[in-house]
Amino acid sequence: MARKIGSRYTAHQILGRGSAGTVWLGEGPEGPVAIKLLREDLASDQELVGRFVQERTALLGLDHPHVVAVRDLVVDGNDLALVMDLVRGTDLRTRLDRERRLAPEAAVAIVADVADGLAAAHAAGVVHRDVKPENVLLDMQGPLGPGGSHPALLTDFGVAKLIDSPRRTRATKIIGTPDYLAPEIIEGLPPRAAVDIYALATVLYELLAGFTPFGGGHPGAVLRRHVTETVVPLPGIPEELWQLIVQCLAKAPASRLRASELGARLREQLPLLVGMPPLDVDEPDGESAEDVPEGGETAEPTAPASRVRRGAVPLVPGAAPDSNRDTHTSMRVPGPDELAGGARGTARAPRAAGAPRPGSARHRASARRRRITLGVAGAVLVAAVGVGTWLATSGDDAGATPHDTKNSAPASP
């Protein structure tokens, strides 16, 4: 059923539902548009509406081929809406769900597009704050790029910042999606451009591996890993590409590349990735060693871990996750003592396909089998040594007479 949005736009049908609102296919004076209509309880928040109006100039000024342009911001009664360009395609999360991981050439080309879009935003003083596959759209009507990739555009600029009002998220709260949060946000520092670089490097890792470097388990454990753990190498990619990922996942924001540098460096890697197949690595098990009692047994998972959404909680407290996975969290910032300790058993090292993760039930069972095998082998070895010694001693005795001694001399001819 059609509905009017302000005086210039008409919303015709729902394209997707997010925890912050609903995206509609709409019509405006210049043709089809996408309209993100925020929830009524958000629209009734006068502080949020004020922030919405303040951001208008910055958001409308973003004009780049790899950014979904915001054409208008509508404040009309109970309607609070962002009117955006309509992209004919799908989001990157949908493609990941279908393919699990991408060939390196396509993954790098997509991330380079997003880096170029971020460079334009950062130059305009806009920080996205929620870079993730759900917010990357693939234009299926655009020309194919390296590795057969479709042009990638970053969307939802400004939404996290609008929601992140002082009243909604006090100093003890954080806004963002756990798997992609930079360490400085978790530690309570204000978000700068470097948080987008960290999140984008996490997306690149996920496109290559099929899982994020610090995800898995409870959101609190995910946050702790971002602060305390080092990213584990991915086998099978060029060393220079891996070093780019490591640099952009640095704990210190100043150590990361700028968006323009990242885009340029990634494009330099493309010739080295032509024809390279997707990586053959297994996702770490869903459990961690600290989740399983010592000596306890757990059943093998009934579904691949990659099918389980990790760290997915709503942007707005009380809202349920929904069809387009507008997944954020608002949670307490861990204290320094919590961030400094308790990281044992949370490392998520990628491994060769079929190999169990260290600390998992499969790994412990395998270790027990190895211990049993080594124990049996040791017993056999001891027995063999004993038998050999007995045979050697018996052989010496069989060739001697009762009168043979060490001091006897050979018989004379």
C-alpha positions as CSV (number, residue, x, y, z in Angstrom):
1,M,0.0,0.0,0.0
2,A,1.5,3.4,-1.0
3,R,2.1,6.1,1.5
4,K,3.3,9.6,1.3
5,I,6.7,10.6,2.8
6,G,6.7,14.3,3.1
7,S,5.4,16.3,0.2
8,R,7.7,15.0,-2.5
9,Y,8.0,11.2,-2.1
10,T,5.7,8.2,-2.2
11,A,6.7,4.8,-0.7
12,H,5.3,1.9,-2.7
13,Q,6.6,-1.4,-1.3
14,I,8.9,-2.6,1.4
15,L,12.4,-3.7,0.3
16,G,13.6,-4.7,3.8
17,R,13.2,-4.2,7.5
18,G,15.9,-3.1,9.9
19,S,15.9,-2.6,13.6
20,A,16.2,1.1,13.1
21,G,13.4,1.3,10.5
22,T,12.1,0.1,7.1
23,V,13.5,0.5,3.6
24,W,10.9,1.2,0.9
25,L,11.0,1.4,-2.8
26,G,9.7,4.8,-3.5
27,E,9.2,7.5,-6.1
28,G,10.3,11.1,-6.1
29,P,10.4,14.0,-8.5
30,E,13.5,12.6,-10.3
31,G,12.4,8.9,-10.4
32,P,12.7,5.8,-8.3
33,V,14.4,6.1,-4.9
34,A,15.0,4.0,-1.7
35,I,13.5,5.5,1.4
36,K,14.8,4.5,4.8
37,L,11.9,5.3,7.2
38,L,13.1,5.3,10.8
39,R,10.9,3.8,13.5
40,E,8.2,6.0,15.0
41,D,9.6,5.9,18.5
42,L,12.9,7.3,17.0
43,A,11.0,9.9,15.0
44,S,9.4,11.1,18.2
45,D,12.7,11.7,19.9
46,Q,13.3,15.4,19.6
47,E,17.0,15.1,20.4
48,L,17.5,12.6,17.6
49,V,15.5,14.8,15.2
50,G,17.7,17.7,16.0
51,R,20.8,15.6,15.3
52,F,19.2,14.4,12.1
53,V,18.8,18.0,10.9
54,Q,22.4,18.9,11.9
55,E,23.7,16.0,9.8
56,R,21.7,17.0,6.7
57,T,24.4,19.1,5.0
58,A,27.2,16.6,5.5
59,L,25.1,13.7,4.3
60,L,23.7,15.4,1.3
61,G,27.2,16.5,0.3
62,L,28.6,13.0,-0.1
63,D,28.9,12.4,-3.8
64,H,31.0,9.5,-5.0
65,P,30.5,6.5,-7.4
66,H,31.0,4.1,-4.5
67,V,28.7,5.7,-2.0
68,V,25.0,5.4,-2.1
69,A,24.0,9.0,-2.3
70,V,21.6,10.5,0.3
71,R,19.3,12.8,-1.8
72,D,17.1,14.2,1.0
73,L,16.3,14.0,4.7
74,V,12.6,14.2,5.5
75,V,11.2,15.4,8.8
76,D,7.4,15.5,8.6
77,G,5.2,14.8,11.6
78,N,6.0,11.3,12.7
79,D,8.1,10.6,9.6
80,L,11.8,10.7,9.8
81,A,13.4,9.4,6.6
82,L,16.5,9.2,4.5
83,V,15.9,9.3,0.8
84,M,18.7,7.5,-1.1
85,D,19.6,6.4,-4.6
86,L,18.1,3.1,-5.5
87,V,20.7,0.4,-6.2
88,R,19.6,-2.5,-8.3
89,G,21.4,-5.4,-6.8
90,T,22.0,-7.1,-3.5
91,D,24.1,-6.6,-0.4
92,L,27.5,-8.2,0.3
93,R,26.1,-10.3,3.2
94,T,23.7,-12.0,0.9
95,R,26.5,-13.0,-1.5
96,L,28.6,-14.2,1.4
97,D,25.8,-16.3,2.7
98,R,25.5,-17.9,-0.8
99,E,29.2,-18.4,-1.5
100,R,30.7,-18.5,2.0
101,R,34.0,-16.9,0.8
102,L,35.1,-15.1,-2.4
103,A,38.0,-15.5,-4.7
104,P,40.8,-13.1,-3.6
105,E,40.7,-11.0,-6.7
106,A,36.9,-10.3,-6.4
107,A,37.2,-9.7,-2.6
108,V,40.0,-7.2,-3.0
109,A,38.3,-5.4,-5.8
110,I,35.1,-5.0,-3.7
111,V,37.0,-3.7,-0.7
112,A,39.0,-1.3,-2.9
113,D,35.7,0.2,-4.1
114,V,34.5,0.6,-0.5
115,A,37.9,2.2,0.5
116,D,37.5,4.7,-2.3
117,G,34.0,5.6,-1.0
118,L,35.3,5.9,2.5
119,A,38.1,8.2,1.3
120,A,35.6,10.6,-0.1
121,A,33.5,10.5,3.1
122,H,36.5,11.0,5.4
123,A,37.7,14.0,3.3
124,A,34.2,15.5,3.9
125,G,34.6,14.9,7.6
126,V,32.1,12.0,7.8
127,V,32.9,8.8,9.6
128,H,30.6,5.8,8.7
129,R,31.0,3.9,12.0
130,D,29.2,0.8,10.9
131,V,31.1,-0.7,7.9
132,K,30.1,-4.4,7.4
133,P,28.9,-6.6,4.6
134,E,25.2,-5.7,5.3
135,N,26.0,-2.1,4.4
136,V,27.9,-2.8,1.2
137,L,25.6,-3.0,-1.9
138,L,26.5,-4.6,-5.1
139,D,25.2,-2.9,-8.3
140,M,24.2,-5.8,-10.5
141,Q,23.5,-3.4,-13.4
142,G,27.1,-1.9,-13.3
143,P,30.0,-3.1,-15.4
144,L,31.9,-6.2,-14.1
145,G,35.3,-5.5,-12.5
146,P,38.3,-7.6,-11.6
147,G,37.4,-11.2,-10.7
148,G,33.9,-10.7,-12.1
149,S,33.0,-8.4,-9.2
150,H,30.1,-6.0,-9.4
151,P,30.6,-2.3,-8.4
152,A,30.4,-2.0,-4.6
153,L,28.7,1.0,-2.9
154,L,28.7,1.8,0.8
155,T,25.3,2.8,2.3
156,D,23.7,3.8,5.6
157,F,26.0,6.7,6.3
158,G,25.0,8.6,9.3
159,V,22.5,6.1,10.8
160,A,24.8,4.9,13.6
161,K,25.7,8.5,14.5
162,L,22.1,9.6,14.5
163,I,21.1,6.7,16.9
164,D,24.2,7.2,19.1
165,S,22.8,10.2,21.0
166,P,24.2,10.9,24.5
167,R,20.9,10.0,26.1
168,R,20.7,6.6,24.3
169,T,24.3,5.6,24.7
170,R,25.9,7.0,27.8
171,A,29.7,6.9,28.4
172,T,29.4,3.3,29.5
173,K,27.7,2.1,26.3
174,I,29.0,1.5,22.8
175,I,27.2,1.3,19.4
176,G,28.3,-0.9,16.6
177,T,28.4,-4.5,15.3
178,P,30.7,-6.6,17.6
179,D,32.7,-8.4,14.9
180,Y,33.7,-5.2,13.2
181,L,34.4,-2.8,16.2
182,A,37.8,-1.2,16.5
183,P,39.6,-1.6,19.8
184,E,39.5,2.2,20.5
185,I,35.7,2.2,20.4
186,I,35.6,-0.7,22.9
187,E,37.9,1.2,25.2
188,G,35.6,4.2,25.1
189,L,37.5,6.6,22.8
190,P,35.6,8.7,20.2
191,P,35.3,7.2,16.8
192,R,37.6,8.6,14.1
193,A,38.2,7.7,10.5
194,A,40.5,4.9,11.5
195,V,37.6,2.9,12.9
196,D,36.2,2.5,9.4
197,I,39.6,1.2,8.2
198,Y,39.6,-1.4,10.9
199,A,36.1,-2.5,10.1
200,L,36.9,-2.6,6.4
201,A,40.0,-4.8,6.9
202,T,37.8,-7.1,9.0
203,V,35.3,-7.3,6.1
204,L,38.2,-8.2,3.7
205,Y,39.4,-10.9,6.1
206,E,35.8,-12.3,6.2
207,L,35.5,-12.2,2.4
208,L,38.7,-14.2,2.1
209,A,38.3,-16.6,5.0
210,G,34.5,-17.0,5.4
211,F,34.6,-15.8,9.0
212,T,35.8,-12.7,10.9
213,P,39.1,-12.7,12.7
214,F,37.8,-12.1,16.2
215,G,34.2,-13.2,16.0
216,G,32.5,-16.2,17.6
217,G,30.7,-16.8,20.9
218,H,29.3,-14.2,23.2
219,P,29.6,-10.6,22.1
220,G,31.6,-9.8,25.3
221,A,34.2,-12.4,24.3
222,V,34.3,-10.9,20.8
223,L,34.9,-7.4,22.2
224,R,37.7,-8.7,24.4
225,R,39.5,-10.4,21.4
226,H,39.5,-7.1,19.5
227,V,41.5,-5.5,22.3
228,T,43.7,-8.4,23.5
229,E,44.4,-10.8,20.6
230,T,46.5,-10.7,17.5
231,V,45.0,-11.6,14.1
232,V,46.1,-15.1,12.9
233,P,47.5,-15.4,9.4
234,L,45.5,-16.7,6.5
235,P,47.4,-19.3,4.4
236,G,47.6,-19.0,0.7
237,I,47.5,-15.2,0.0
238,P,50.5,-13.0,-1.1
239,E,52.5,-11.7,1.8
240,E,52.1,-8.1,0.8
241,L,48.3,-8.4,0.8
242,W,48.5,-10.1,4.3
243,Q,50.7,-7.2,5.6
244,L,48.1,-4.7,4.4
245,I,45.4,-6.5,6.4
246,V,47.6,-6.7,9.4
247,Q,48.4,-3.0,9.2
248,C,44.8,-2.0,9.0
249,L,43.9,-4.3,11.9
250,A,46.5,-2.7,14.1
251,K,45.3,-2.0,17.7
252,A,46.7,1.6,17.5
253,P,44.6,3.8,15.2
254,A,47.6,5.8,14.0
255,S,49.2,2.7,12.6
256,R,46.5,2.0,10.1
257,L,46.4,3.2,6.5
258,R,44.2,6.0,5.4
259,A,41.3,5.0,3.2
260,S,42.8,6.5,0.0
261,E,46.1,4.6,0.7
262,L,44.3,1.4,1.3
263,G,42.3,1.6,-1.9
264,A,45.4,2.3,-4.0
265,R,47.5,-0.4,-2.4
266,L,44.7,-3.0,-2.8
267,R,44.4,-2.2,-6.5
268,E,48.2,-2.8,-6.8
269,Q,47.6,-6.3,-5.6
270,L,45.0,-7.2,-8.2
271,P,47.4,-8.5,-10.9
272,L,48.9,-11.0,-8.4
273,L,45.4,-12.4,-7.6
274,V,44.1,-13.2,-11.1
275,G,42.8,-16.8,-11.3
276,M,43.5,-17.5,-7.6
277,P,40.6,-19.7,-6.2
278,P,38.9,-19.1,-2.9
279,L,41.1,-20.1,0.1
280,D,40.7,-23.6,1.5
281,V,40.5,-23.0,5.2
282,D,38.0,-24.1,7.8
283,E,36.2,-21.8,10.1
284,P,37.1,-22.2,13.8
285,D,34.6,-24.2,15.8
286,G,31.8,-22.3,17.4
287,E,32.9,-23.4,20.9
288,S,36.0,-22.3,22.8
289,A,38.1,-24.2,25.3
290,E,36.9,-22.0,28.1
291,D,33.2,-22.9,27.3
292,V,33.8,-26.7,27.8
293,P,34.5,-28.2,31.3
294,E,38.0,-29.8,31.6
295,G,37.7,-33.4,30.4
296,G,34.1,-32.8,29.2
297,E,32.7,-33.9,25.9
298,T,30.6,-32.0,23.5
299,A,28.7,-33.2,20.4
300,E,29.9,-32.2,17.0
301,P,28.0,-29.2,15.6
302,T,25.0,-30.3,13.5
303,A,25.4,-27.4,11.0
304,P,28.5,-25.6,9.7
305,A,29.6,-22.8,12.0
306,S,29.6,-20.4,9.0
307,R,25.8,-20.6,8.9
308,V,25.5,-19.2,12.4
309,R,25.2,-15.4,12.7
310,R,27.7,-14.2,15.4
311,G,27.4,-11.1,17.5
312,A,24.1,-10.1,15.9
313,V,22.0,-8.0,18.2
314,P,19.8,-5.0,17.4
315,L,20.8,-1.4,17.0
316,V,17.8,-0.3,19.1
317,P,17.4,-2.1,22.5
318,G,14.3,-4.3,22.5
319,A,14.1,-4.8,18.8
320,A,14.5,-8.2,17.2
321,P,17.0,-9.0,14.5
322,D,15.3,-9.0,11.1
323,S,15.4,-9.7,7.4
324,N,18.1,-7.3,6.4
325,R,20.3,-8.0,9.4
326,D,20.6,-4.4,10.6
327,T,22.8,-5.7,13.4
328,H,24.3,-3.5,16.1
329,T,24.8,-3.7,19.8
330,S,24.6,-1.3,22.7
331,M,26.3,-2.8,25.6
332,R,28.5,-2.0,28.6
333,V,32.2,-1.1,27.8
334,P,34.4,-3.8,29.5
335,G,36.6,-2.5,32.3
336,P,40.4,-2.4,32.0
337,D,40.8,-5.5,34.2
338,E,38.3,-7.4,32.0
339,L,40.1,-6.4,28.8
340,A,43.5,-7.3,30.2
341,G,42.7,-10.8,31.3
342,G,40.6,-13.8,30.5
343,A,41.7,-14.2,26.8
344,R,42.8,-17.8,27.3
345,G,41.0,-20.1,24.9
346,T,39.5,-17.4,22.7
347,A,42.0,-17.4,19.9
348,R,40.3,-18.3,16.6
349,A,43.1,-19.6,14.3
350,P,42.2,-20.6,10.8
351,R,43.5,-24.0,9.9
352,A,43.7,-26.4,7.0
353,A,40.4,-27.8,5.8
354,G,39.3,-30.7,8.0
355,A,41.8,-30.0,10.8
356,P,40.2,-29.5,14.3
357,R,40.7,-26.2,16.1
358,P,43.1,-26.3,19.1
359,G,41.0,-26.5,22.3
360,S,37.9,-27.9,20.6
361,A,36.3,-31.2,21.5
362,R,37.6,-32.7,18.3
363,H,41.1,-31.5,19.1
364,R,41.0,-32.9,22.6
365,A,39.6,-36.2,21.4
366,S,42.4,-36.3,18.8
367,A,45.0,-35.4,21.5
368,R,43.6,-38.2,23.7
369,R,43.9,-40.7,20.8
370,R,47.5,-39.5,20.2
371,R,48.3,-40.0,23.9
372,I,46.8,-43.5,23.9
373,T,48.7,-44.3,20.7
374,L,51.9,-42.9,22.1
375,G,51.3,-44.8,25.3
376,V,50.8,-48.1,23.5
377,A,53.8,-47.4,21.3
378,G,55.9,-46.6,24.3
379,A,54.8,-49.8,26.0
380,V,55.6,-51.8,22.9
381,L,59.0,-50.0,22.6
382,V,59.8,-50.8,26.2
383,A,58.8,-54.4,25.7
384,A,60.9,-54.6,22.5
385,V,63.9,-53.2,24.3
386,G,63.4,-55.7,27.1
387,V,63.1,-58.6,24.8
388,G,66.1,-57.5,22.8
389,T,68.2,-57.1,25.9
390,W,67.2,-60.6,27.1
391,L,68.0,-62.1,23.7
392,A,71.4,-60.4,23.7
393,T,72.2,-61.6,27.2
394,S,70.9,-65.1,26.5
395,G,73.1,-65.3,23.4
396,D,76.2,-64.4,25.3
397,D,75.4,-67.0,28.0
398,A,74.8,-69.7,25.5
399,G,78.2,-69.4,24.0
400,A,80.1,-69.6,27.4
401,T,81.2,-72.5,29.5
402,P,80.9,-72.6,33.3
403,H,84.6,-71.9,33.6
404,D,84.7,-68.8,31.2
405,T,85.7,-65.6,33.0
406,K,86.8,-62.2,31.9
407,N,90.4,-63.0,33.0
408,S,90.9,-66.3,31.2
409,A,93.3,-66.3,28.3
410,P,92.7,-68.0,24.9
411,A,93.7,-71.6,24.8
412,S,97.0,-72.3,23.3
413,P,97.0,-74.1,19.9
